[in-house]
Structure formats: structure tokens, C-alpha cells
Amino acid sequence: MATIHLDDIDMKLLAELQKNGRMTNVELAQRVGLTAPPCLRRMRALEKAGVIKAYHAHIDPAQLGYSITVFAMVSLKSQAEEDLRAFEEHVRALPEVRECHMLNGEIDFILKIVSHDLQSFQQLLTGKLTSAPNVSSVKTSLTIRTVKDMPGVPIPAEAE
């Protein structure tokens, strides 16, 4: 993928949108020192280039009854590309798996899983994860508390 050149105004747009993706184009334009039409053109260009991938609400899992978050470290029996892809497709179909990252090293994947309670997590673990084809082992860690949960990426302070 080609790298897009981002100027100071683009970085300010991204910083503001990352803080609050629901603000109006007029408010965003005011915050970054533009009028509304060029601000909207820049936003659309950032979307088209794939810099802005999506807009979404950051939902509190507990408010929807997801009281536990678990990180699962998964090792596979085979790391052949087709086996890796099969596992990736398997976890994409599990709505409780909110993130899946392939790792370099002893563990093949780390998953972030939300669940209503320990019993429903255990059912997912034994019924859909450890029993999945090619899974060698799954080690889990239950979160005690979340200290930091920031979406997005760091944007240099001078852009803000």
C-alpha cells in the first residue's frame, strides 16, 4: 500500500476525529482552521486513501452484560499458510472474539474475548476454541481491571 503524505491540517483532522468522530463537519472545520467545504474534501480523501477506516461507537461491554474480558494465547499444530487462514476464518465467525492478532514467537495468536460470565466463556473455550481444527493449546488470562483502553493511534501533540 502506498504511503499518503499527511500535512499538519490532516494530522489535526485525524486527532480531532479520533477524540470525537461524531462532531459535525462545521465544528471539525472550525477546530482545524478550515471552512467546511475543504474540510469535507480532506476527510473524504483520507477515507478514500484508507487512512480513516471506519467510524464507530466505543461501547461499554458491561452495559451490555459482558462482564469479563479474557485474553487467550493460541498455539497451532501447523503454521502452514492454509492452516493459519483456516484458524483466522474460524475466529472471525465467533462474535465474542473482538480482536485476533497473529504473533511472532512461541504463541501463534492472541485473542481478546468478551463474555457474559465464566460459564459462557468456558462453553466458548471448550466448545469452539480448543476443539477447533489445528489448535494445539490455548492459555487464557482473565482481566482483573482495564487500566487503559484507547482506540486509534498516538498522534503527535503539535497536530492537536
N, C-alpha and C positions, 0 to 999 in steps of 0.2 A: 504494500500500500504506500502510495506517495505521501510524503510529509507535506502538510499545508503550512504556509507561513502565517503565523498569528501575530498581529501587531498589538500595541498596548490597548487599543479600544476593544479588540476581540477578547483579550485576556480579561478586561474589566467586565465585558458582557458575560463571559463564562463564570467569573467569580460571583457576579450578582445572580445569575440564573441558578448556580449551584446552591446559593443560600436560599433562594425563593423562586422556584420555577413557575409559580402561579401569578407573578406580577404582570401587569398589563405591559404591552409594548411601549405605551406612552411613559409609564413610570420607569421602565428599564432605560429608555432613551434619555430621560432626564438624569438618571443616576450615572450614566456613562458619558454625558455631554454631547448627545446627538439629538437630532429631531427624529420623529417617529419613522418616516419612510426609510432613511438609510439604516436605522437600527434594525428594522424588519428585514431589509435586504441582507444585512450581515448575519442575522440569526438564520435565515433560510440558507445562506451559503454555508454556514457552519453545520447545519443539519444535513445538507446535501453532501458535504465532504465527509460526513460521518464523525465529526468532532462531537457534536451533540447527538447521542444515540437514541435517547428517549426522554420522556417526561413521566414522572410517576409520583404517587403519594408515598411518604415514608410512614408506614402503619405500625402502630404499637402491637406486637404479637399478643401480648397478654390481654389486650382489649377484645381480641377475637378468640380467647380461650387457649392460646398456645403458650402454656406456662413454662415449658422447658425448651432450651436450645442445647443441642448436642453437636460436638464435632466428632466425626468418625474418620479414622485413618484406615484406608482400604489398601490391602496388598492383593495383587492378582497373581495367578499361577503363571500366566503368559503375558508378555508385553508386546506381542506381535500386534501390528497396527490394526488388523481386523478385530482382534480381541479387545483392544483399547476402545475402538469405536463402538463395539457391541456393549461394553460396560457404560460408556457415555450415553448411548441411546437408552439403556435401561434406567439410569438415574434421571434422565430428562423426563421420563414418564412418571416419576414419583414426586407429587406436588409438595410433600414435606421437605424434600431436599431443595433448599433455597440457593445453595452455591455448591459448585463442584470444581475443584482445581486439580489438574494433573501436576504432580510434583517430581522433582529430580531427587533421587536418593532411594532410601530403603522403602519408603511408603510410596505407592503409586498415585493415590488420590486422597484429597481431604475434602470432606463433605460438611456443609453446615446444614443441620436438620432441625426443624421446629416440630414440636409435638404437643398435644394437649396434656399428656401426663406420661408417667413412666410406663404404664401398661400399654398404651398405644405406641410408644416408642419401641418397646420390646417386641410388639407384634410386627412393626415395620422392620426392625433389625433381623429377627429370625425368619419372618415370612417373605421378605422382599430383598434384603440386602445380603446377609450371609449365605442365603440359598441361591443367589444369582450365579449364573454360569461364570466360571473362571475366577471367582472370588476365593482367595487363599485364606485371608484373615481380615478381621475388622476389629480395630481397637477404638473404644469410644471414651470421650471425656464430656461429662455433663458440666455446663457452665454454672457457676455459683452466682456471679453477677457480671453485668456488662459495664465496663468502665468507660469505654469509648465506642461509639457507633456512628461514624461519619461517612456518609456516601460521597462518591466523587473522588477527586484527587486534589493534592495541595496546589494552590495557585499562588504565585509569588505575591507578596504583600503590596509591592509597588503597583500591581494591577488593580488593587481594590480601591 
